[in-house]
Amino acid sequence: MSHLDQILLPIISFIEHTITGMGALGVGLLMAIESANIPLPSEAILPFAGYLVSKGAIGFHSACFAGAFGCVVGSIPSYYLGYFGGRPFVEKHGKWFLISKRDLETADKWTAKYGDWAFFICRMLPIVRTFISLPAGILKANFPKFILFTFIGSLVWSYFLVYVGLK
């Protein structure tokens, strides 16, 4: 068994057991964990939920809305960590959240170019979607707009990946 298998197999098993046991609530919980800067891949969570949809164990729309709602819930602590901890905190401790100074500069550029829509766009990009809340807080993004764009972008992402798992 490779080192990658030793890391991924327990994560995938955790995802499967959580969603199988908890249904849509499990999808929401796992997506909240992912959005709280803990690298638990939505690319594994949502397609498995889609697979369970195909088996009739969970509803399609329930899985998608639970994924988007969970994403919002997990994003809030991350946003406030950035908001109150600020840029100096993340520049000093960002490595623990897998965020570099270059990542912050990229977030600055995206926000300058796209405004609050950057958060909507980022919610549909692999990897970036997991960590965008922290820079949003650092940049003092408008919180209601941030929540709205997080939900809508995550809903699009959820529908896409649950559908992939369904097929």
Phi and psi in degrees as a GROMACS rama.xvg file:
@    title "Ramachandran Plot"
@    xaxis  label "Phi"
@    yaxis  label "Psi"
@TYPE xy
-74.6373  166.391  SER-2
-62.5312  -37.7341  HIS-3
-64.0837  -41.8907  LEU-4
-62.1464  -39.0839  ASP-5
-64.1212  -27.2386  GLN-6
-86.1878  -47.4032  ILE-7
-74.6164  -38.8649  LEU-8
-59.5907  -44.983  LEU-9
-64.9966  -34.8252  PRO-10
-65.6934  -46.7428  ILE-11
-64.2626  -39.8759  ILE-12
-62.6915  -42.5456  SER-13
-60.1628  -45.2335  PHE-14
-60.4493  -49.3435  ILE-15
-60.4694  -45.9932  GLU-16
-67.0177  -38.6001  HIS-17
-65.8531  -47.6225  THR-18
-71.2465  -40.2433  ILE-19
-61.6456  -41.0671  THR-20
-79.7323  -31.2437  GLY-21
-114.296  -9.17527  MET-22
64.8982  -137.266  GLY-23
-60.5799  -35.0931  ALA-24
-60.6039  -39.2525  LEU-25
-64.6837  -39.2008  GLY-26
-60.3563  -47.7323  VAL-27
-61.0715  -43.4769  GLY-28
-61.4256  -47.2764  LEU-29
-65.5875  -38.3529  LEU-30
-69.3895  -32.3521  MET-31
-64.9374  -41.2039  ALA-32
-61.4426  -45.6189  ILE-33
-59.7104  -43.1052  GLU-34
-77.3632  -8.68224  SER-35
-92.6592  27.0726  ALA-36
68.8303  22.8988  ASN-37
-104.455  117.673  ILE-38
-69.9262  80.3398  PRO-39
-114.904  105.86  LEU-40
-69.2564  123.645  PRO-41
-63.1069  -22.7234  SER-42
-67.5206  -13.6282  GLU-43
-105.326  -35.2034  ALA-44
-65.7522  -56.3498  ILE-45
-70.4046  -40.8307  LEU-46
-63.4574  -34.0901  PRO-47
-66.7411  -38.0507  PHE-48
-60.0738  -40.8917  ALA-49
-61.8084  -38.845  GLY-50
-60.4861  -43.3006  TYR-51
-67.5412  -30.2857  LEU-52
-61.5408  -43.5323  VAL-53
-63.5416  -24.4495  SER-54
-92.7175  -2.16453  LYS-55
80.1952  10.4092  GLY-56
-82.893  -17.3884  ALA-57
-151.169  150.461  ILE-58
-81.6127  144.537  GLY-59
-58.6824  -55.4336  PHE-60
-66.8715  -34.5664  HIS-61
-60.7319  -45.1247  SER-62
-62.563  -42.7132  ALA-63
-67.6985  -46.7636  CYS-64
-67.6617  -36.1551  PHE-65
-63.3015  -39.9308  ALA-66
-62.0047  -45.9976  GLY-67
-67.3182  -42.8125  ALA-68
-63.873  -44.1013  PHE-69
-59.777  -38.7203  GLY-70
-61.2904  -42.6793  CYS-71
-63.4511  -46.8631  VAL-72
-58.8735  -45.4665  VAL-73
-70.7703  -24.6743  GLY-74
-75.3027  -27.7809  SER-75
-62.2447  -50.7105  ILE-76
-62.1169  -37.5041  PRO-77
-64.2956  -43.8801  SER-78
-57.4691  -49.7566  TYR-79
-69.4361  -29.1688  TYR-80
-61.9284  -44.7966  LEU-81
-67.5884  -40.2856  GLY-82
-62.8953  -48.7953  TYR-83
-89.9225  -30.1425  PHE-84
-78.8726  -33.738  GLY-85
74.3322  177.099  GLY-86
-60.1036  -43.9637  ARG-87
-58.3832  -38.9676  PRO-88
-62.0829  -47.0754  PHE-89
-70.1193  -36.2772  VAL-90
-63.836  -34.2092  GLU-91
-81.8886  -42.1845  LYS-92
-113.929  7.10357  HIS-93
-58.0117  -28.6261  GLY-94
-58.8839  -28.1525  LYS-95
-74.0043  -18.909  TRP-96
-106.871  8.70405  PHE-97
61.0453  36.791  LEU-98
-122.366  124.964  ILE-99
-100.518  170.045  SER-100
-61.1765  -36.4504  LYS-101
-63.4896  -38.185  ARG-102
-61.314  -40.7403  ASP-103
-64.4743  -40.6358  LEU-104
-64.6944  -38.9299  GLU-105
-63.6515  -43.0288  THR-106
-61.4681  -40.3653  ALA-107
-58.6871  -45.998  ASP-108
-64.3291  -44.6825  LYS-109
-62.2128  -43.2898  TRP-110
-67.894  -38.8608  THR-111
-63.7118  -37.6412  ALA-112
-79.4308  -43.3054  LYS-113
-110.395  -5.81182  TYR-114
65.1171  -147.533  GLY-115
-65.4216  -20.1858  ASP-116
-62.4319  -20.1513  TRP-117
-58.1281  -35.8035  ALA-118
-71.6254  -34.2812  PHE-119
-63.4201  -49.7094  PHE-120
-61.5322  -45.2642  ILE-121
-64.645  -26.36  CYS-122
-68.9895  -9.39827  ARG-123
-112.972  15.8844  MET-124
-114.119  125.802  LEU-125
-54.5938  147.258  PRO-126
68.9659  -56.1145  ILE-127
-55.8999  -39.9585  VAL-128
-58.817  -32.1992  ARG-129
-68.5416  -32.4501  THR-130
-112.052  1.79547  PHE-131
-69.3865  -23.4125  ILE-132
-64.4462  -38.7934  SER-133
-62.6053  -50.581  LEU-134
-62.5605  -32.8763  PRO-135
-61.1642  -41.5803  ALA-136
-66.8738  -42.7548  GLY-137
-59.5201  -39.9359  ILE-138
-80.7345  0.998719  LEU-139
56.2903  43.1122  LYS-140
-58.6937  147.903  ALA-141
-57.4807  116.197  ASN-142
-61.8424  -49.343  PHE-143
-59.2894  -40.5483  PRO-144
-66.8188  -40.2851  LYS-145
-58.7665  -45.9273  PHE-146
-63.9078  -44.7082  ILE-147
-60.8702  -49.9755  LEU-148
-67.6975  -33.1031  PHE-149
-63.5928  -45.7788  THR-150
-64.5397  -49.1511  PHE-151
-65.5299  -46.4168  ILE-152
-61.9789  -40.1707  GLY-153
-70.1792  -31.1632  SER-154
-67.1046  -42.8811  LEU-155
-59.7056  -48.0968  VAL-156
-59.1034  -45.2016  TRP-157
-63.5354  -46.3919  SER-158
-59.125  -42.8012  TYR-159
-61.4589  -52.1755  PHE-160
-73.533  -33.2674  LEU-161
-66.1921  -39.7072  VAL-162
-62.1959  -41.4833  TYR-163
-58.1063  -45.0997  VAL-164
-66.7641  -33.4904  GLY-165
-64.2848  -40.585  LEU-166
